[in-house]
């Protein structure tokens, strides 16, 4: 399983989560997805397999459980 971070979340946050939680965590920048829209990021992640996507966007285009919203 991978955790992907949306555009508003820093690559440094990804590195910290990876180090502290021993998880695979990738930011939109690391994935080279910083130019994609929310729906494009979601569809790409969905197509890639099992994942958790973390975002700050309350209007992110999904109501599925694999999306985690943070403030």
C-alpha positions as a Python dict, from the first residue, in 0.01 Angstrom:
ca = {
    (1, 'X'): (0, 0, 0),
    (2, 'X'): (112, 352, -77),
    (3, 'X'): (2, 681, 70),
    (4, 'X'): (-14, 969, -177),
    (5, 'X'): (-25, 1334, -73),
    (6, 'X'): (-219, 1589, -275),
    (7, 'X'): (-64, 1908, -418),
    (8, 'X'): (-107, 2123, -105),
    (9, 'X'): (97, 1887, 110),
    (10, 'X'): (474, 1915, 108),
    (11, 'X'): (730, 1659, -2),
    (12, 'X'): (892, 1719, 338),
    (13, 'X'): (571, 1599, 504),
    (14, 'X'): (589, 1285, 288),
    (15, 'X'): (948, 1221, 396),
    (16, 'X'): (860, 1276, 763),
    (17, 'X'): (561, 1039, 747),
    (18, 'X'): (771, 779, 570),
    (19, 'X'): (1050, 797, 828),
    (20, 'X'): (826, 812, 1136),
    (21, 'X'): (560, 560, 1032),
    (22, 'X'): (765, 322, 818),
    (23, 'X'): (520, 362, 527),
    (24, 'X'): (557, 432, 157),
    (25, 'X'): (451, 797, 124),
    (26, 'X'): (476, 1002, -196),
    (27, 'X'): (383, 1363, -260),
    (28, 'X'): (229, 1490, -584),
    (29, 'X'): (565, 1654, -656),
    (30, 'X'): (758, 1328, -612),
    (31, 'X'): (502, 1151, -833),
    (32, 'X'): (533, 1434, -1089),
    (33, 'X'): (158, 1498, -1056),
    (34, 'X'): (174, 1859, -938),
    (35, 'X'): (26, 1976, -1272),
    (36, 'X'): (-276, 1743, -1249),
    (37, 'X'): (-622, 1844, -1130),
    (38, 'X'): (-782, 1680, -825),
    (39, 'X'): (-991, 1446, -1038),
    (40, 'X'): (-688, 1348, -1247),
    (41, 'X'): (-485, 1268, -934),
    (42, 'X'): (-773, 1064, -793),
    (43, 'X'): (-828, 868, -1116),
    (44, 'X'): (-454, 802, -1157),
    (45, 'X'): (-429, 678, -797),
    (46, 'X'): (-740, 460, -839),
    (47, 'X'): (-597, 306, -1156),
    (48, 'X'): (-264, 237, -983),
    (49, 'X'): (-413, -5, -731),
    (50, 'X'): (-457, 1, -356),
    (51, 'X'): (-376, 340, -209),
    (52, 'X'): (-468, 604, 47),
    (53, 'X'): (-476, 965, -72),
    (54, 'X'): (-436, 1249, 179),
    (55, 'X'): (-560, 1596, 83),
    (56, 'X'): (-654, 1933, 232),
    (57, 'X'): (-925, 1984, -33),
    (58, 'X'): (-1271, 1949, 121),
    (59, 'X'): (-1410, 1938, -233),
    (60, 'X'): (-1187, 1654, -351),
    (61, 'X'): (-1385, 1450, -607),
    (62, 'X'): (-1454, 1135, -406),
    (63, 'X'): (-1659, 1012, -114),
    (64, 'X'): (-1469, 685, -91),
    (65, 'X'): (-1291, 567, 221),
    (66, 'X'): (-946, 575, 62),
    (67, 'X'): (-945, 956, 80),
    (68, 'X'): (-837, 1124, 405),
    (69, 'X'): (-908, 1495, 452),
    (70, 'X'): (-693, 1703, 686),
    (71, 'X'): (-721, 2066, 793),
}
